[in-house]
Protein backbone atom coordinates (compact mmCIF):
# COMPACT_ATOMS: atom_id res chain seq x y z
CA UNK A 1 0.00 0.00 0.00
CA UNK A 2 0.97 3.68 -0.03
CA UNK A 3 3.69 5.23 2.04
CA UNK A 4 3.21 8.58 3.80
CA UNK A 5 1.53 10.95 1.36
CA UNK A 6 -0.55 14.05 2.09
CA UNK A 7 -3.38 12.95 -0.22
CA UNK A 8 -3.94 9.29 0.59
CA UNK A 9 -7.13 7.21 0.46
CA UNK A 10 -7.51 3.57 1.50
CA UNK A 11 -10.83 1.80 0.94
CA UNK A 12 -12.20 -1.74 1.16
CA UNK A 13 -15.38 -2.64 -0.68
CA UNK A 14 -17.06 -4.63 -3.42
CA UNK A 15 -17.29 -3.77 -7.11
CA UNK A 16 -20.76 -2.56 -8.07
CA UNK A 17 -20.31 -3.79 -11.64
CA UNK A 18 -17.61 -5.20 -13.91
CA UNK A 19 -14.78 -2.71 -14.57
CA UNK A 20 -15.14 -0.44 -17.60
CA UNK A 21 -11.98 -0.29 -19.74
CA UNK A 22 -11.17 2.78 -21.81
CA UNK A 23 -8.37 4.41 -23.73
CA UNK A 24 -6.00 2.96 -26.26
CA UNK A 25 -5.74 -0.81 -25.71
CA UNK A 26 -7.64 -0.52 -22.43
CA UNK A 27 -4.90 1.44 -20.68
CA UNK A 28 -7.48 2.72 -18.17
CA UNK A 29 -10.05 0.96 -16.01
CA UNK A 30 -12.88 2.48 -14.01
CA UNK A 31 -15.23 0.90 -11.48
CA UNK A 32 -17.49 1.93 -8.63
CA UNK A 33 -16.79 0.49 -5.21
CA UNK A 34 -19.58 -0.15 -2.69
CA UNK A 35 -18.37 1.02 0.72
CA UNK A 36 -20.73 -0.01 3.52
CA UNK A 37 -20.78 1.87 6.80
CA UNK A 38 -23.12 2.26 9.73
CA UNK A 39 -23.90 5.04 12.17
CA UNK A 40 -26.30 5.81 15.01
CA UNK A 41 -29.21 8.21 14.47
CA UNK A 42 -31.84 8.82 17.15
CA UNK A 43 -30.60 5.72 18.99
CA UNK A 44 -31.04 3.45 15.96
CA UNK A 45 -28.35 1.89 13.82
CA UNK A 46 -28.47 3.19 10.23
CA UNK A 47 -26.72 1.71 7.21
CA UNK A 48 -25.19 3.70 4.39
CA UNK A 49 -23.50 2.75 1.12
CA UNK A 50 -21.15 5.14 -0.66
CA UNK A 51 -20.06 4.56 -4.26
CA UNK A 52 -16.67 6.18 -4.99
CA UNK A 53 -15.31 5.80 -8.51
CA UNK A 54 -11.91 4.12 -8.76
CA UNK A 55 -9.63 4.77 -11.76
CA UNK A 56 -6.64 2.55 -12.58
CA UNK A 57 -3.99 3.08 -15.26
CA UNK A 58 -1.62 0.96 -17.35
CA UNK A 59 -0.42 -2.27 -15.64
CA UNK A 60 -2.81 -1.83 -12.74
CA UNK A 61 -5.72 -1.43 -15.19
CA UNK A 62 -4.59 -4.59 -16.97
CA UNK A 63 -4.64 -6.56 -13.70
CA UNK A 64 -8.23 -5.38 -13.13
CA UNK A 65 -9.33 -7.61 -16.04
CA UNK A 66 -9.54 -10.37 -13.41
CA UNK A 67 -12.18 -8.42 -11.46
CA UNK A 68 -15.95 -8.76 -11.72
CA UNK A 69 -19.08 -7.40 -10.07
CA UNK A 70 -19.20 -8.35 -6.38
CA UNK A 71 -15.45 -8.92 -5.98
CA UNK A 72 -13.99 -7.52 -2.75
CA UNK A 73 -10.86 -5.39 -3.05
CA UNK A 74 -8.71 -3.01 -1.03
CA UNK A 75 -7.74 0.14 -2.91
CA UNK A 76 -4.98 2.58 -2.04
CA UNK A 77 -4.85 5.78 -4.04
CA UNK A 78 -5.12 9.54 -4.21
CA UNK A 79 -8.08 11.87 -4.70
CA UNK A 80 -8.29 13.63 -8.03
CA UNK A 81 -10.89 16.21 -9.03
CA UNK A 82 -11.62 17.17 -12.61
CA UNK A 83 -14.14 19.44 -14.25
CA UNK A 84 -16.59 18.69 -16.98
CA UNK A 85 -18.74 21.18 -18.95
CA UNK A 86 -22.18 19.96 -20.02
CA UNK A 87 -23.27 19.73 -23.66
CA UNK A 88 -25.17 23.03 -23.52
CA UNK A 89 -22.09 25.22 -23.26
CA UNK A 90 -24.22 28.39 -23.36
CA UNK A 91 -25.20 27.72 -19.76
CA UNK A 92 -21.59 26.93 -18.88
CA UNK A 93 -22.65 24.39 -16.28
CA UNK A 94 -19.48 22.94 -14.81
CA UNK A 95 -19.52 19.75 -12.80
CA UNK A 96 -16.76 18.67 -10.47
CA UNK A 97 -16.02 14.97 -10.53
CA UNK A 98 -13.98 13.44 -7.72
CA UNK A 99 -12.37 10.06 -8.28
CA UNK A 100 -9.79 7.92 -6.51
CA UNK A 101 -6.83 7.21 -8.78
CA UNK A 102 -5.52 3.87 -7.56
CA UNK A 103 -1.88 3.26 -6.80
CA UNK A 104 -2.52 -0.30 -5.59
CA UNK A 105 -5.46 -2.72 -5.74
CA UNK A 106 -5.32 -5.79 -3.52
CA UNK A 107 -7.67 -8.63 -4.46
CA UNK A 108 -9.35 -9.85 -1.27
CA UNK A 109 -12.25 -12.02 -2.49
CA UNK A 110 -12.17 -12.38 -6.25
CA UNK A 111 -14.48 -14.68 -8.20
CA UNK A 112 -11.77 -15.84 -10.65
CA UNK A 113 -9.61 -16.96 -7.72
CA UNK A 114 -12.54 -18.77 -6.10
CA UNK A 115 -13.26 -20.57 -9.38
CA UNK A 116 -9.59 -21.55 -9.76
CA UNK A 117 -9.75 -23.19 -6.31
CA UNK A 118 -12.96 -25.01 -7.30
CA UNK A 119 -15.20 -23.17 -4.83
C-alpha positions in Angstrom: 0.0 0.0 0.0 1.0 3.7 0.0 3.7 5.2 2.0 3.2 8.6 3.8 1.5 10.9 1.4 -0.6 14.1 2.1 -3.4 13.0 -0.2 -3.9 9.3 0.6 -7.1 7.2 0.5 -7.5 3.6 1.5 -10.8 1.8 0.9 -12.2 -1.7 1.2 -15.4 -2.6 -0.7 -17.1 -4.6 -3.4 -17.3 -3.8 -7.1 -20.8 -2.6 -8.1 -20.3 -3.8 -11.6 -17.6 -5.2 -13.9 -14.8 -2.7 -14.6 -15.1 -0.4 -17.6 -12.0 -0.3 -19.7 -11.2 2.8 -21.8 -8.4 4.4 -23.7 -6.0 3.0 -26.3 -5.7 -0.8 -25.7 -7.6 -0.5 -22.4 -4.9 1.4 -20.7 -7.5 2.7 -18.2 -10.0 1.0 -16.0 -12.9 2.5 -14.0 -15.2 0.9 -11.5 -17.5 1.9 -8.6 -16.8 0.5 -5.2 -19.6 -0.2 -2.7 -18.4 1.0 0.7 -20.7 0.0 3.5 -20.8 1.9 6.8 -23.1 2.3 9.7 -23.9 5.0 12.2 -26.3 5.8 15.0 -29.2 8.2 14.5 -31.8 8.8 17.1 -30.6 5.7 19.0 -31.0 3.5 16.0 -28.4 1.9 13.8 -28.5 3.2 10.2 -26.7 1.7 7.2 -25.2 3.7 4.4 -23.5 2.7 1.1 -21.1 5.1 -0.7 -20.1 4.6 -4.3 -16.7 6.2 -5.0 -15.3 5.8 -8.5 -11.9 4.1 -8.8 -9.6 4.8 -11.8 -6.6 2.6 -12.6 -4.0 3.1 -15.3 -1.6 1.0 -17.3 -0.4 -2.3 -15.6 -2.8 -1.8 -12.7 -5.7 -1.4 -15.2 -4.6 -4.6 -17.0 -4.6 -6.6 -13.7 -8.2 -5.4 -13.1 -9.3 -7.6 -16.0 -9.5 -10.4 -13.4 -12.2 -8.4 -11.5 -16.0 -8.8 -11.7 -19.1 -7.4 -10.1 -19.2 -8.3 -6.4 -15.4 -8.9 -6.0 -14.0 -7.5 -2.7 -10.9 -5.4 -3.1 -8.7 -3.0 -1.0 -7.7 0.1 -2.9 -5.0 2.6 -2.0 -4.9 5.8 -4.0 -5.1 9.5 -4.2 -8.1 11.9 -4.7 -8.3 13.6 -8.0 -10.9 16.2 -9.0 -11.6 17.2 -12.6 -14.1 19.4 -14.3 -16.6 18.7 -17.0 -18.7 21.2 -18.9 -22.2 20.0 -20.0 -23.3 19.7 -23.7 -25.2 23.0 -23.5 -22.1 25.2 -23.3 -24.2 28.4 -23.4 -25.2 27.7 -19.8 -21.6 26.9 -18.9 -22.6 24.4 -16.3 -19.5 22.9 -14.8 -19.5 19.7 -12.8 -16.8 18.7 -10.5 -16.0 15.0 -10.5 -14.0 13.4 -7.7 -12.4 10.1 -8.3 -9.8 7.9 -6.5 -6.8 7.2 -8.8 -5.5 3.9 -7.6 -1.9 3.3 -6.8 -2.5 -0.3 -5.6 -5.5 -2.7 -5.7 -5.3 -5.8 -3.5 -7.7 -8.6 -4.5 -9.4 -9.9 -1.3 -12.3 -12.0 -2.5 -12.2 -12.4 -6.3 -14.5 -14.7 -8.2 -11.8 -15.8 -10.6 -9.6 -17.0 -7.7 -12.5 -18.8 -6.1 -13.3 -20.6 -9.4 -9.6 -21.5 -9.8 -9.8 -23.2 -6.3 -13.0 -25.0 -7.3 -15.2 -23.2 -4.8 
